[in-house]
């Protein structure tokens, strides 16, 4: 069943909670499995692998002696290693009977502990790369020369307005008289088009070059919606066709952009065609901090929708190695952009509303799920990258904090004292708790 179909079967709150838990469970399971499997390879025994906290719903013990369990409250998970005092691997259980200290986290060599702790964030990064690469392979790369495959679905009431003479397999040579060879040529050609509703396409069909007529290349059809954006909150959906703005007819997506720029902080009244139903939706552009080519952020007023060509282009397969390289580049871009954004927030250059807490993430999960399975899976990849990065921050209680302790041990040739660890862990708990409270307030009150 397509995720959008589940949306209609569940209430909004249940839908939001369901997909938030689903996304979180996948990411936590991969993170904790990284700790578990590298710990096992390193000779550290895991007593419990838990998805969720609280009362146990079901469990089993595998041949390695690890109890795999699902708990009632599915907001996280943990691995408890032999000898640990708690699920965070903080302290030792003095009452535990340990025959071989080498099999405990605290008795294992430094290299084994370091590898086991680092494996959680690393596995999150691996999941992100795998999802990004898988999506690239699924989508393929546009064929050279640019080739028409099929037109996007248009609401029935507007199909006559967007008729075209293109056929599957047509090679597109020109758009409006401007040369096009590859997908990279599209923006340049489209930017030079006059403000018209119908365009001439030069094509090569069966070896013959002919011209056919079609709509403006990027029609006012909503192809994606930014989670928690003005459009998302106003109730716009993927597949909506914008017919008019403030009473003015619309035939191209750039007219939506122009109307948005003209209204500034005002309100736009959109006449929407959804299926065979016409709706009027009011939406007000919001300030959004967008990274630019120079690595800085600029604030733009956006409604949060994107458009694309009115047709799909034929694609060619992408090899696994190429997809993995592109997926790795996308992960690196997200990490560097996130760190830069955090610095900009701390320095006051951009708004703290760019920080999302659990409520915001839950809403984003539901929004992406409502846009389709591929959008939701991509969101899991992006969230996995964010969770991996967050866990590497040098804050006690997080994996990064443990790695700092291990770095100290490697340099000083001794572990931090128990008293120092207790104090630092207390500080870490307060920091994480304060950040969580701020993020929730951000979601609900400061930046709803």
The 8 nearest C-alpha neighbors of each residue, nearest first, counted from 0:
[[1, 2, 4, 5, 3, 372, 371, 6],
 [2, 0, 3, 4, 372, 371, 5, 369],
 [3, 1, 5, 4, 371, 372, 368, 369],
 [2, 4, 369, 6, 5, 1, 371, 370],
 [5, 3, 6, 2, 1, 7, 0, 8],
 [4, 6, 8, 2, 3, 7, 9, 1],
 [7, 5, 3, 4, 8, 9, 14, 369],
 [6, 8, 5, 4, 9, 3, 10, 11],
 [7, 9, 5, 6, 4, 10, 14, 3],
 [10, 8, 14, 6, 7, 13, 5, 11],
 [9, 11, 13, 12, 14, 8, 7, 6],
 [10, 12, 14, 13, 15, 9, 6, 365],
 [13, 11, 15, 14, 10, 16, 9, 17],
 [12, 14, 16, 10, 15, 11, 17, 9],
 [13, 15, 11, 17, 12, 9, 16, 10],
 [16, 14, 365, 12, 13, 17, 18, 361],
 [15, 17, 13, 19, 14, 18, 20, 12],
 [18, 16, 14, 20, 19, 15, 13, 21],
 [17, 19, 21, 20, 15, 16, 365, 364],
 [18, 20, 361, 16, 22, 364, 21, 17],
 [19, 21, 23, 17, 18, 22, 24, 16],
 [20, 22, 18, 24, 19, 23, 17, 25],
 [23, 21, 19, 25, 24, 20, 379, 18],
 [22, 24, 20, 26, 25, 21, 27, 19],
 [25, 23, 27, 21, 26, 22, 20, 28],
 [26, 24, 28, 22, 23, 27, 29, 21],
 [25, 27, 23, 29, 28, 24, 383, 30],
 [28, 26, 30, 24, 29, 25, 23, 31],
 [27, 29, 25, 31, 26, 30, 24, 32],
 [28, 30, 32, 26, 27, 31, 33, 122],
 [31, 29, 119, 27, 33, 32, 28, 123],
 [30, 32, 34, 33, 28, 29, 119, 27],
 [31, 33, 35, 29, 34, 30, 28, 36],
 [32, 34, 119, 118, 31, 30, 35, 122],
 [35, 33, 115, 31, 119, 118, 32, 37],
 [36, 34, 32, 38, 33, 37, 39, 31],
 [35, 37, 39, 38, 33, 34, 32, 40],
 [38, 36, 40, 115, 39, 34, 35, 41],
 [39, 37, 115, 43, 41, 35, 36, 40],
 [38, 40, 36, 42, 43, 41, 37, 44],
 [39, 41, 37, 38, 42, 36, 43, 35],
 [42, 40, 38, 39, 111, 43, 37, 115],
 [41, 43, 39, 40, 102, 38, 44, 101],
 [44, 42, 102, 38, 39, 103, 41, 104],
 [43, 45, 102, 81, 80, 39, 103, 46],
 [46, 44, 80, 47, 65, 81, 79, 35],
 [45, 47, 65, 80, 81, 79, 66, 44],
 [48, 46, 66, 79, 65, 78, 45, 67],
 [49, 47, 78, 67, 66, 77, 68, 79],
 [50, 48, 68, 76, 77, 69, 51, 67],
 [51, 49, 76, 69, 70, 75, 68, 73],
 [50, 52, 73, 76, 70, 75, 72, 74],
 [51, 53, 70, 72, 71, 76, 73, 54],
 [52, 54, 70, 71, 72, 55, 51, 73],
 [55, 53, 71, 70, 56, 52, 72, 69],
 [54, 56, 70, 57, 69, 71, 53, 68],
 [57, 55, 70, 69, 71, 54, 58, 68],
 [56, 58, 69, 55, 68, 70, 59, 67],
 [59, 57, 68, 67, 69, 66, 60, 56],
 [58, 60, 67, 66, 61, 68, 57, 65],
 [61, 59, 66, 65, 64, 67, 62, 58],
 [62, 60, 63, 64, 65, 59, 66, 67],
 [61, 63, 64, 60, 65, 66, 59, 67],
 [64, 62, 61, 65, 60, 44, 45, 66],
 [63, 65, 62, 61, 60, 66, 46, 45],
 [66, 64, 46, 60, 47, 61, 63, 45],
 [65, 67, 60, 47, 59, 46, 48, 68],
 [68, 66, 48, 58, 59, 49, 47, 60],
 [67, 69, 58, 49, 57, 66, 48, 70],
 [68, 70, 50, 57, 56, 49, 55, 51],
 [71, 69, 55, 51, 52, 56, 54, 53],
 [70, 72, 54, 53, 56, 55, 73, 52],
 [71, 73, 52, 51, 74, 70, 53, 54],
 [74, 72, 51, 75, 71, 50, 52, 20],
 [75, 73, 51, 72, 20, 23, 76, 52],
 [76, 74, 51, 73, 27, 50, 24, 23],
 [77, 75, 50, 51, 49, 27, 52, 74],
 [76, 78, 49, 86, 31, 48, 79, 50],
 [77, 79, 48, 47, 31, 86, 49, 80],
 [80, 78, 86, 47, 46, 45, 83, 77],
 [81, 79, 45, 46, 83, 44, 82, 78],
 [80, 82, 103, 44, 46, 83, 45, 79],
 [81, 83, 92, 91, 103, 95, 80, 84],
 [84, 82, 91, 88, 85, 92, 80, 81],
 [83, 85, 92, 91, 90, 89, 82, 88],
 [86, 84, 83, 87, 88, 89, 79, 90],
 [85, 87, 79, 88, 77, 78, 83, 84],
 [86, 88, 89, 85, 396, 79, 77, 78],
 [89, 87, 83, 86, 85, 90, 84, 79],
 [88, 90, 87, 85, 84, 83, 91, 86],
 [91, 89, 84, 83, 88, 92, 85, 417],
 [92, 90, 84, 83, 82, 93, 89, 105],
 [91, 93, 84, 82, 95, 94, 83, 90],
 [94, 92, 95, 91, 84, 82, 96, 90],
 [95, 93, 92, 96, 91, 82, 97, 84],
 [96, 94, 92, 93, 97, 82, 91, 81],
 [95, 97, 98, 94, 82, 93, 92, 99],
 [96, 98, 99, 95, 100, 82, 81, 103],
 [97, 99, 96, 100, 102, 101, 95, 103],
 [98, 100, 101, 97, 102, 103, 106, 96],
 [101, 99, 106, 102, 103, 97, 98, 107],
 [100, 102, 107, 106, 99, 103, 43, 42],
 [101, 103, 43, 100, 44, 42, 99, 107],
 [104, 102, 81, 106, 100, 43, 105, 101],
 [103, 105, 107, 106, 43, 112, 80, 102],
 [106, 104, 103, 107, 91, 82, 100, 112],
 [105, 107, 100, 101, 103, 104, 108, 102],
 [106, 108, 101, 104, 105, 103, 111, 112],
 [109, 107, 111, 110, 112, 106, 101, 105],
 [108, 110, 112, 111, 113, 107, 405, 409],
 [109, 111, 113, 108, 112, 114, 107, 115],
 [112, 110, 114, 41, 108, 113, 109, 115],
 [113, 111, 115, 109, 114, 110, 116, 104],
 [112, 114, 110, 116, 111, 115, 109, 117],
 [113, 115, 111, 117, 112, 116, 118, 110],
 [116, 114, 38, 34, 112, 37, 118, 113],
 [115, 117, 113, 118, 114, 398, 34, 112],
 [118, 116, 114, 119, 115, 120, 113, 121],
 [117, 119, 33, 121, 115, 34, 116, 120],
 [120, 118, 30, 33, 34, 122, 121, 117],
 [121, 119, 387, 123, 122, 118, 117, 30],
 [122, 120, 118, 124, 123, 119, 125, 117],
 [121, 123, 125, 124, 119, 120, 33, 30],
 [124, 122, 120, 126, 387, 383, 121, 125],
 [123, 125, 127, 121, 122, 384, 126, 387],
 [126, 124, 122, 128, 127, 123, 129, 121],
 [125, 127, 129, 123, 124, 128, 122, 130],
 [128, 126, 380, 124, 130, 125, 129, 384],
 [129, 127, 326, 131, 125, 130, 126, 327],
 [128, 130, 126, 132, 127, 131, 133, 125],
 [131, 129, 133, 127, 132, 128, 380, 134],
 [130, 132, 326, 128, 134, 133, 129, 127],
 [133, 131, 322, 326, 135, 323, 129, 134],
 [134, 132, 130, 136, 135, 131, 129, 137],
 [133, 135, 137, 131, 136, 132, 138, 130],
 [136, 134, 132, 138, 133, 137, 139, 322],
 [135, 137, 139, 133, 317, 134, 138, 132],
 [138, 136, 134, 135, 139, 133, 316, 317],
 [137, 139, 135, 136, 134, 140, 314, 316],
 [140, 138, 316, 136, 317, 314, 315, 137],
 [139, 141, 314, 315, 142, 317, 316, 138],
 [142, 140, 314, 313, 315, 312, 143, 139],
 [141, 143, 314, 145, 315, 144, 313, 140],
 [144, 142, 145, 181, 141, 180, 146, 182],
 [143, 145, 180, 181, 142, 146, 170, 171],
 [146, 144, 181, 143, 142, 171, 180, 170],
 [145, 147, 170, 313, 312, 169, 171, 168],
 [146, 148, 312, 169, 167, 168, 313, 149],
 [147, 149, 167, 313, 312, 311, 168, 146],
 [150, 148, 311, 310, 167, 147, 151, 312],
 [151, 149, 310, 309, 311, 152, 148, 147],
 [152, 150, 310, 309, 153, 149, 311, 308],
 [151, 153, 150, 154, 238, 309, 155, 158],
 [152, 154, 158, 155, 151, 157, 240, 238],
 [155, 153, 274, 156, 157, 273, 275, 158],
 [156, 154, 158, 157, 275, 153, 274, 159],
 [155, 157, 154, 275, 158, 274, 272, 159],
 [158, 156, 160, 155, 159, 154, 153, 161],
 [157, 159, 161, 160, 155, 153, 156, 162],
 [160, 158, 162, 161, 157, 156, 155, 163],
 [161, 159, 157, 158, 162, 214, 250, 156],
 [160, 162, 158, 214, 159, 163, 157, 213],
 [163, 161, 159, 160, 213, 158, 214, 164],
 [164, 162, 213, 165, 212, 161, 214, 211],
 [163, 165, 211, 212, 213, 166, 162, 210],
 [166, 164, 163, 169, 211, 167, 147, 213],
 [167, 165, 169, 168, 164, 147, 148, 149],
 [166, 168, 148, 147, 169, 149, 165, 146],
 [167, 169, 147, 146, 148, 166, 170, 204],
 [170, 168, 204, 147, 146, 167, 166, 203],
 [171, 169, 146, 203, 202, 145, 168, 172],
 [170, 172, 202, 145, 146, 173, 201, 169],
 [173, 171, 202, 179, 201, 178, 180, 170],
 [174, 172, 178, 201, 179, 177, 176, 200],
 [175, 173, 200, 176, 177, 199, 201, 188],
 [174, 176, 199, 198, 177, 200, 173, 192],
 [175, 177, 174, 173, 178, 199, 201, 200],
 [176, 178, 173, 174, 188, 175, 179, 191],
 [179, 177, 173, 172, 176, 174, 188, 180],
 [180, 178, 173, 172, 184, 181, 185, 177],
 [179, 181, 144, 145, 172, 184, 178, 143],
 [180, 182, 145, 183, 144, 184, 143, 179],
 [181, 183, 184, 185, 145, 141, 180, 179],
 [184, 182, 181, 185, 186, 180, 187, 179],
 [183, 185, 179, 182, 181, 187, 186, 180],
 [184, 186, 188, 182, 187, 183, 189, 179],
 [187, 185, 189, 188, 184, 190, 183, 182],
 [186, 188, 190, 185, 189, 184, 191, 183],
 [187, 189, 185, 177, 191, 186, 190, 184],
 [188, 190, 186, 192, 191, 187, 185, 216],
 [189, 191, 187, 188, 192, 186, 185, 193],
 [192, 190, 189, 188, 193, 187, 177, 175],
 [193, 191, 189, 190, 175, 194, 188, 195],
 [192, 194, 195, 191, 190, 175, 189, 196],
 [193, 195, 192, 196, 251, 215, 254, 197],
 [196, 194, 193, 197, 215, 198, 192, 250],
 [195, 197, 215, 250, 214, 198, 194, 251],
 [198, 196, 214, 215, 195, 213, 212, 199],
 [199, 197, 175, 213, 215, 214, 212, 200],
 [198, 200, 212, 175, 211, 174, 213, 210],
 [201, 199, 174, 211, 210, 173, 212, 175],
 [200, 202, 210, 173, 172, 209, 171, 174],
 [203, 201, 171, 172, 170, 209, 208, 210],
 [202, 204, 208, 170, 207, 169, 206, 209],
 [205, 203, 169, 207, 206, 202, 208, 170],
 [204, 206, 207, 203, 169, 208, 168, 170],
 [205, 207, 204, 203, 208, 170, 202, 209],
 [208, 206, 204, 203, 205, 209, 202, 210],
 [207, 209, 203, 202, 204, 206, 201, 210],
 [210, 208, 202, 201, 207, 203, 211, 204],
 [209, 211, 201, 200, 202, 199, 212, 208],
 [212, 210, 164, 200, 199, 201, 213, 209],
 [211, 213, 199, 163, 198, 164, 200, 197],
 [212, 214, 163, 198, 197, 162, 164, 199],
 [215, 213, 197, 161, 198, 196, 216, 163],
 [214, 216, 196, 197, 198, 217, 218, 251],
 [217, 215, 308, 309, 214, 218, 189, 198],
 [218, 216, 308, 307, 309, 252, 215, 251],
 [217, 219, 251, 252, 220, 309, 215, 250],
 [220, 218, 252, 251, 241, 240, 250, 221],
 [219, 221, 240, 218, 239, 306, 238, 222],
 [220, 222, 237, 238, 239, 306, 223, 305],
 [221, 223, 306, 237, 305, 220, 238, 307],
 [224, 222, 305, 237, 221, 304, 225, 306],
 [225, 223, 304, 303, 226, 231, 305, 237],
 [224, 226, 303, 228, 304, 227, 223, 231],
 [227, 225, 363, 228, 366, 231, 224, 367],
 [228, 226, 231, 232, 363, 225, 229, 362],
 [229, 227, 231, 303, 230, 226, 225, 232],
 [228, 230, 302, 232, 231, 233, 303, 282],
 [231, 229, 233, 302, 228, 235, 232, 303],
 [232, 230, 228, 234, 233, 229, 227, 235],
 [231, 233, 229, 234, 230, 228, 227, 235],
 [234, 232, 230, 231, 282, 235, 229, 281],
 [235, 233, 231, 232, 230, 236, 280, 229],
 [236, 234, 230, 231, 233, 239, 237, 280],
 [237, 235, 239, 238, 234, 221, 224, 231],
 [236, 238, 221, 222, 223, 239, 370, 224],
 [237, 239, 221, 220, 236, 222, 240, 273],
 [240, 238, 273, 221, 237, 236, 220, 272],
 [239, 241, 220, 272, 271, 219, 242, 238],
 [240, 242, 271, 219, 243, 270, 220, 272],
 [243, 241, 249, 270, 271, 248, 240, 272],
 [242, 244, 248, 249, 270, 247, 246, 241],
 [245, 243, 269, 247, 246, 268, 270, 248],
 [244, 246, 268, 247, 267, 269, 243, 270],
 [245, 247, 244, 243, 248, 270, 268, 269],
 [246, 248, 243, 244, 245, 249, 242, 270],
 [249, 247, 243, 242, 246, 244, 250, 245],
 [250, 248, 243, 242, 251, 254, 247, 241],
 [249, 251, 196, 218, 219, 248, 242, 252],
 [252, 250, 218, 219, 253, 254, 217, 249],
 [251, 253, 219, 218, 254, 255, 217, 306],
 [252, 254, 256, 255, 251, 257, 219, 217],
 [255, 253, 257, 252, 256, 251, 258, 249],
 [256, 254, 258, 253, 252, 257, 259, 219],
 [257, 255, 253, 259, 254, 258, 260, 252],
 [256, 258, 254, 260, 259, 255, 261, 253],
 [259, 257, 261, 255, 260, 256, 254, 262],
 [258, 260, 256, 262, 257, 261, 255, 263],
 [261, 259, 257, 258, 263, 262, 256, 300],
 [262, 260, 258, 259, 263, 257, 256, 265],
 [261, 263, 265, 259, 260, 264, 258, 266],
 [264, 262, 260, 265, 261, 259, 300, 284],
 [265, 263, 284, 262, 283, 266, 285, 300],
 [266, 264, 262, 263, 283, 267, 284, 282],
 [265, 267, 283, 282, 281, 268, 262, 264],
 [268, 266, 282, 281, 283, 269, 245, 244],
 [267, 269, 281, 245, 244, 280, 266, 282],
 [270, 268, 244, 280, 279, 243, 271, 281],
 [269, 271, 279, 243, 242, 278, 241, 244],
 [272, 270, 241, 278, 277, 240, 242, 269],
 [271, 273, 277, 240, 276, 239, 274, 278],
 [274, 272, 239, 276, 275, 271, 277, 154],
 [273, 275, 154, 276, 272, 155, 156, 239],
 [274, 276, 156, 273, 155, 154, 272, 277],
 [277, 275, 273, 274, 272, 278, 271, 156],
 [276, 278, 272, 271, 273, 275, 270, 279],
 [279, 277, 271, 270, 280, 272, 276, 273],
 [278, 280, 270, 269, 271, 268, 281, 277],
 [281, 279, 269, 268, 278, 282, 270, 233],
 [280, 282, 268, 267, 269, 266, 279, 233],
 [281, 283, 267, 266, 233, 229, 230, 280],
 [282, 284, 266, 265, 267, 285, 229, 264],
 [285, 283, 302, 301, 300, 264, 229, 282],
 [286, 284, 300, 301, 287, 302, 283, 229],
 [285, 287, 300, 299, 298, 301, 288, 284],
 [288, 286, 299, 298, 300, 289, 285, 301],
 [287, 289, 298, 297, 296, 299, 286, 349],
 [288, 290, 296, 297, 287, 298, 291, 299],
 [291, 289, 296, 295, 294, 297, 288, 292],
 [290, 292, 293, 294, 295, 296, 289, 297],
 [291, 293, 294, 290, 295, 296, 289, 297],
 [294, 292, 291, 295, 290, 296, 297, 336],
 [295, 293, 292, 291, 290, 296, 339, 336],
 [296, 294, 293, 290, 291, 297, 292, 339],
 [297, 295, 290, 289, 291, 288, 298, 294],
 [296, 298, 289, 288, 299, 290, 295, 291],
 [297, 299, 288, 287, 286, 289, 296, 300],
 [300, 298, 287, 286, 301, 297, 288, 289],
 [299, 301, 286, 285, 284, 287, 263, 298],
 [302, 300, 284, 285, 303, 299, 286, 287],
 [301, 303, 284, 229, 230, 304, 285, 228],
 [304, 302, 225, 228, 301, 230, 224, 229],
 [305, 303, 224, 223, 302, 221, 225, 230],
 [306, 304, 223, 222, 221, 224, 303, 307],
 [305, 307, 222, 221, 220, 252, 217, 219],
 [306, 308, 217, 309, 222, 305, 218, 220],
 [307, 309, 217, 310, 216, 218, 311, 306],
 [310, 308, 151, 217, 150, 216, 218, 307],
 [311, 309, 150, 151, 308, 149, 312, 147],
 [312, 310, 149, 148, 150, 147, 313, 151],
 [311, 313, 147, 148, 146, 141, 314, 310],
 [312, 314, 148, 146, 142, 147, 141, 311],
 [315, 313, 141, 142, 140, 139, 312, 316],
 [314, 316, 140, 139, 142, 141, 317, 313],
 [317, 315, 139, 318, 140, 136, 314, 137],
 [316, 318, 136, 139, 322, 140, 315, 319],
 [319, 317, 321, 320, 322, 316, 136, 323],
 [318, 320, 322, 321, 323, 317, 136, 132],
 [319, 321, 323, 322, 318, 324, 317, 325],
 [322, 320, 324, 318, 323, 319, 325, 317],
 [323, 321, 132, 319, 325, 320, 324, 326],
 [324, 322, 326, 132, 320, 325, 321, 327],
 [325, 323, 327, 321, 326, 322, 320, 328],
 [324, 326, 328, 322, 327, 323, 321, 329],
 [325, 327, 132, 131, 128, 323, 329, 328],
 [326, 328, 330, 324, 329, 325, 128, 323],
 [329, 327, 325, 331, 326, 330, 332, 324],
 [328, 330, 332, 326, 327, 331, 333, 325],
 [331, 329, 327, 333, 328, 332, 334, 326],
 [330, 332, 328, 334, 333, 329, 335, 327],
 [333, 331, 329, 335, 330, 334, 336, 328],
 [332, 334, 336, 330, 331, 335, 337, 329],
 [335, 333, 331, 337, 332, 336, 338, 330],
 [334, 336, 338, 332, 337, 333, 339, 331],
 [335, 337, 339, 333, 334, 338, 332, 340],
 [338, 336, 340, 334, 339, 335, 333, 341],
 [339, 337, 341, 335, 340, 336, 334, 342],
 [338, 340, 336, 342, 337, 341, 335, 343],
 [339, 341, 337, 343, 338, 342, 336, 344],
 [342, 340, 344, 338, 343, 339, 337, 345],
 [341, 343, 345, 339, 344, 340, 346, 338],
 [342, 344, 340, 348, 346, 341, 345, 349],
 [345, 343, 341, 347, 349, 342, 346, 351],
 [346, 344, 342, 347, 343, 341, 348, 351],
 [345, 347, 343, 344, 348, 342, 349, 341],
 [348, 346, 344, 345, 349, 343, 350, 351],
 [347, 349, 343, 346, 344, 350, 345, 296],
 [350, 348, 344, 347, 343, 351, 288, 296],
 [349, 351, 352, 344, 353, 347, 348, 288],
 [350, 352, 353, 344, 354, 349, 441, 347],
 [351, 353, 350, 354, 446, 441, 355, 445],
 [352, 354, 351, 350, 355, 288, 344, 349],
 [355, 353, 352, 351, 356, 438, 441, 341],
 [356, 354, 359, 438, 360, 353, 442, 357],
 [355, 357, 438, 439, 359, 358, 360, 442],
 [358, 356, 360, 359, 361, 439, 355, 438],
 [359, 357, 361, 360, 356, 442, 362, 439],
 [358, 360, 362, 355, 356, 361, 357, 442],
 [359, 361, 363, 357, 362, 358, 364, 356],
 [362, 360, 19, 364, 358, 359, 363, 15],
 [361, 363, 359, 365, 364, 360, 15, 366],
 [362, 364, 226, 366, 360, 361, 365, 367],
 [365, 363, 361, 367, 362, 19, 366, 18],
 [364, 366, 15, 368, 362, 363, 367, 18],
 [365, 367, 363, 369, 368, 364, 226, 362],
 [366, 368, 375, 370, 364, 369, 374, 365],
 [367, 369, 375, 365, 370, 371, 366, 2],
 [368, 370, 3, 366, 367, 371, 365, 2],
 [371, 369, 367, 368, 374, 237, 3, 366],
 [372, 370, 368, 374, 369, 373, 2, 3],
 [371, 373, 375, 374, 2, 376, 368, 1],
 [372, 374, 376, 375, 371, 377, 134, 370],
 [375, 373, 377, 371, 367, 372, 376, 378],
 [374, 376, 368, 367, 378, 372, 377, 373],
 [375, 377, 379, 373, 378, 374, 372, 380],
 [378, 376, 380, 374, 379, 375, 373, 381],
 [379, 377, 375, 381, 380, 376, 382, 374],
 [380, 378, 382, 376, 377, 381, 22, 383],
 [381, 379, 127, 377, 383, 378, 382, 130],
 [382, 380, 378, 384, 383, 379, 377, 385],
 [381, 383, 385, 379, 384, 380, 378, 386],
 [382, 384, 380, 386, 123, 385, 381, 26],
 [383, 385, 387, 381, 382, 124, 386, 127],
 [384, 386, 382, 388, 383, 387, 389, 381],
 [387, 385, 389, 383, 388, 384, 382, 390],
 [388, 386, 120, 384, 123, 390, 385, 389],
 [387, 389, 385, 391, 386, 390, 384, 120],
 [390, 388, 386, 391, 392, 387, 385, 397],
 [389, 391, 387, 398, 397, 388, 392, 399],
 [390, 392, 399, 388, 389, 398, 393, 387],
 [391, 393, 399, 390, 389, 394, 400, 388],
 [394, 392, 400, 399, 391, 403, 395, 397],
 [393, 395, 400, 392, 397, 427, 399, 396],
 [394, 396, 400, 427, 424, 397, 423, 401],
 [397, 395, 427, 424, 400, 394, 398, 428],
 [398, 396, 400, 399, 390, 395, 394, 401],
 [399, 397, 401, 390, 400, 391, 116, 402],
 [398, 400, 391, 393, 392, 402, 397, 401],
 [401, 399, 395, 393, 394, 403, 397, 402],
 [400, 402, 404, 398, 403, 399, 405, 395],
 [401, 403, 405, 399, 400, 404, 406, 398],
 [404, 402, 406, 400, 405, 401, 407, 399],
 [405, 403, 407, 401, 402, 406, 408, 400],
 [404, 406, 408, 402, 407, 403, 409, 401],
 [405, 407, 403, 409, 408, 404, 402, 410],
 [408, 406, 404, 410, 405, 409, 411, 403],
 [407, 409, 405, 414, 413, 412, 411, 406],
 [408, 410, 406, 412, 407, 411, 405, 413],
 [409, 411, 407, 408, 412, 406, 413, 405],
 [412, 410, 408, 413, 407, 409, 414, 406],
 [413, 411, 408, 409, 410, 414, 407, 406],
 [414, 412, 408, 411, 415, 409, 407, 410],
 [413, 415, 408, 416, 412, 407, 404, 405],
 [416, 414, 419, 420, 417, 413, 408, 404],
 [415, 417, 419, 418, 420, 414, 421, 413],
 [416, 418, 420, 419, 421, 415, 90, 414],
 [419, 417, 421, 416, 420, 422, 415, 423],
 [420, 418, 416, 422, 417, 421, 423, 415],
 [419, 421, 417, 423, 418, 422, 424, 416],
 [422, 420, 424, 418, 419, 423, 425, 417],
 [421, 423, 425, 419, 420, 424, 418, 426],
 [424, 422, 426, 420, 425, 421, 427, 419],
 [423, 425, 427, 421, 395, 426, 422, 420],
 [426, 424, 422, 428, 423, 427, 421, 429],
 [425, 427, 423, 429, 424, 428, 430, 422],
 [428, 426, 395, 424, 430, 425, 429, 394],
 [427, 429, 425, 431, 426, 430, 432, 424],
 [430, 428, 432, 426, 427, 431, 433, 425],
 [431, 429, 427, 433, 432, 428, 434, 426],
 [430, 432, 434, 428, 433, 429, 435, 427],
 [431, 433, 429, 435, 434, 430, 428, 436],
 [434, 432, 430, 436, 435, 431, 429, 437],
 [433, 435, 437, 431, 432, 436, 438, 430],
 [434, 436, 432, 438, 433, 437, 431, 439],
 [437, 435, 433, 439, 438, 434, 440, 432],
 [436, 438, 434, 440, 435, 439, 441, 433],
 [439, 437, 356, 441, 435, 440, 436, 355],
 [440, 438, 442, 436, 441, 356, 437, 443],
 [441, 439, 437, 443, 444, 442, 438, 445],
 [440, 442, 445, 438, 446, 439, 443, 444],
 [443, 441, 439, 447, 440, 446, 359, 358],
 [442, 444, 447, 440, 441, 439, 445, 446],
 [443, 445, 440, 447, 441, 446, 442, 439],
 [444, 446, 441, 440, 447, 443, 442, 352],
 [447, 445, 441, 442, 352, 444, 443, 440],
 [446, 443, 442, 444, 445, 441, 359, 440]]
